[in-house]
């Protein structure tokens, strides 16, 4: 009975922490494509050509849909491609090229950098490593990159640099794909700008729902709210340098991007997520 009460209190505390952090961590559940402003000027979508971006959605759809269909019976939560990929505006047509579905000869390694607070709750999430096991069948590897849960991007960039330099680059072309989720994306961008010694080891950078331009939700949040995650039952994280939330503010990210052009020699890709409310 005492054990049951104790577990009930722990779960209640955990839910309270999650509720308190909703304003910081709920970015993925925000309604998509709703204009917002941080300085009195509405932010608008810039045509990709003006931003120096190549629109590769057509080829991505070809590859993604072919893989999704081929693996339908071997992965959980399978969804039809039309449901999994959202069309926005005028999407370029595909190339019509075939999609190789055999094992990769390149043997790329995806190095995942998580978002803010992840290391505080990872013990509760208990990731089973099934994603890494799955992609290994097809000649790829998936490894985590440990960064501070609540520190700013500059400090985490140094940790990414050290992790990359500690990895065996192997012979031939670079194999490492740095994958940043949420705040992990700006952490990676700061790493490749600040530490040019890692660039020869990096095949590409991939932002997945990355907070590249910051999050407007961070404007209404304070670091102490994020630090509540360090009190999550079983958490082993600490406050770090206290710069995590500030690193996510749009003004911070816009100022950094204005002063730090990305290196031309590192291909950079972005996957935008538009989750439906019922799936959150």
N, C-alpha and C positions, 0 to 999 in steps of 0.2 A: 504493500500500500504506500509506504514512504517512497519507495523507488518510483511508483507511478506518479505520485505528486511531484517528485523532483523532476521527472521527465516532462511533466505537464508544464512546470514553471520554466524549464529550459526552452521548450517549444514556444511558450508565450513570449519569453524574452526575445527569442529569435524573430518571431513575427513582428514584435514591436520595433526591433532594429530595422527590419526590412521596410516596414511602413514609414519609419522616420527618414529612410534614405530614398524614398520614392522620387523625390524631386531631383536627386543627383543621378540616379541610375536608370531612370525610366526613359532614357532617350530613344531606345529602340521601339517604344510603344507610342511615340508621338505620331499624330496624323501626318502622313507624307505630303510633301509639296505644299505646305501651308506657309505663306510668306511671313517672315518675322523681321523685327528690327531691333538693333541694339543701340543705335546712335541717332535715331530719328529718320534714318534712310532705309527703306525696305530693301532687303536683299533680293536679287533677282537671279534667275538662271541665265548663265552666259552661254551662248552657242559654243560648242566644243571647239570649232575651228578657231574662234577668237582666243580661246584659252590655250591653244597649242596642243590640244588633245586629239588623238585619233579615236574615232568611234568604231570600236570592234564588236559591237553587240551582235551583229549578224553572225559572224564566225563563232562567237562565244555560244550563241544559241545552238548552232549546228553541233558543236562539240558537246555541250552540256546535255542536250536532248538525246544525242546518240549514246552517251555514257549512261544517262538515267535509264533509258530503255533497256540497255544491255544488262544493267545490274539490278533490274526491278525485283528479281526473286531473291537477291542476296543482301539487301539492306532493309532496315526497318523504316516505317513511315514513308513509304514510297508515294510520290505524287506525280501526276501527269505533268509533262513539261509545260503545257499551256497554263496550268495552275501554279507551277513552281516559279515561272519567270513572268514578270510583269512587263508589258509593252508601254513605253512612255514616248509620246510624240511620234516622230517619224523614225523608225528603226531601219538601219541599212539592211539590204538583202544579204543573205548568206553567200558564200563563195562557191558552193557546190562541190567543194573538194571533199574527198573521203575523210573519215575520222578513224585513224588507227586505234584499235581497241585492245591490242596485245600489250605485253609487258613493256615498260619503258626501257630503252637502252641508255638514256641519260641518267637514270637513277637520281632524280632530283630529291632533295631533302627539304621538307617544309618545316621551318623553325617558327613556332607559334609564340607571339607575344600577346598576352591577354590584356583585358581592360582594367579599369580602376577597381580596386578592391578584391580582385579575383583570388589572390593568395590568402585572403582572410576567410573565404568561404569554401575553398577547395576541399577541405576535409569533409565537409557536409555533402558536397556534390559527389564525392567519391568517383571520379572519372575512371571507367574501367579499361580505357585504352583501346576500345573496340575500333575507333577510327584509324588509329595507327596500324592495328592488325589488318584492317580491311585494305588500306592502300598499299601495304607491304606486298600483298598478293600480286600487285601490278607494277612492281619495281620502284615504288616510291617509299620514302621514310617520312615520319612525322615525329618531331621532337619538341618539347616545351622549352621556352627560354624564360628563366626565372628573373623577374624584375620586382622592384619594390611595389607593393600593392597601393601605397598611398603617396609616393614621392612624385615630384615633378618630372617632366619629360627629359630635362637635361641630365638628371641623375640616372634615370632609367636608360638613357641613350648610352651612357658609359658602361652600364651592366650588359647591354646588348653587344656593345663592342667587345667586351671581354669574353662573352660567351661565343661570339663568332670566331675570335682569334684562337680560342681554345679548341675549336672543332677541327678535325682533320679535313683539309680541303680536298684531298684525293687528287689523282692525276687528271689532266685534261681540262675541259671547260668548267667554269664554276657551276656548282650544283645546288647551292643554297638559295632557297626562296624564303625571304623574310615575310611572314604573314602577320599582320597586325589587326587585331579586333578592337574596335572602339578606340580607347586611348592608346592602345598598343600601336596604332598607325602613326600618330605623331611622334611617339617614342622612337619608332624605327626611322622616320624621316630625319629626326635630329641626329640619330646615330650615323646615317650614311653621309650627312652633311659635315658633321663634326669630326668624323674619324675616317678619312679617306683610305686608310690602310685596310679597311674591311671590304672596300668595293670590288677588288679583284676576286673575292670569294663569293660574291653575291650574284646569282643569275638574274634575280628579279625581286621586286618588292610588290606585295599584294596587300591592299587595304580592304578589309572586309567590314562593312558597316563602320568604317573608320571615322573618327572625329577629327578629320584633317583640318577642317575650318573651325573646330571647336563645337561646343554645344550651347545653345541659348539657355538651356536649363541650368548650366553652371553659373550663369549670372545671378541666379537667385539662391545659390547654395554657398555654404561656407565649409572650410576644411574640417571643422569640428564635427560636422554632420557625417562626412566620409569616415572620420576616425571612429565613429560608432561601430563600424565594422570590425575594429580590433577587439571589441567586446563580444563579438559573435561567439556562441559556445564552440569551443575547440579551435578558435582562431589562433594562429601563431604569428600574425603580421604585427607590425608596429607602425607608428606615425611617419616613419621615414624622415624626409626633409620637410614635410608639411606642404608640398607644392602641388599635390595631385589635382585639386579642384581648380586652382588658378591656371594650370596647364590646359584645362578644358574650356576656358573662357574664350569666346570668339575674338575678343580684342587681343588676347595674348597670342592666339594662333595666327591671326591676320598680321600682327606685327612681326612675328617670327618669319612667316612666309615672305613678307615684303623684303626682309633683310637677308634671306637665305635661299637663293635659287637652288633647285635640286640638280645634282650632277647629271650631265647628259648621258653618261655611260652606263647608268643603271636603269633598265626598263622598269617602269612603275605602272601598276594596274590597280583599278578600283572596282570593287563589287559593291553596289548600293543595295541595301535591304529595305523592303517595304512590307513589313509583316502586317497581316490582318489582325485586328484587335482580338478576334476569337481564338487566335493561335498563340496569344501571349499569356 
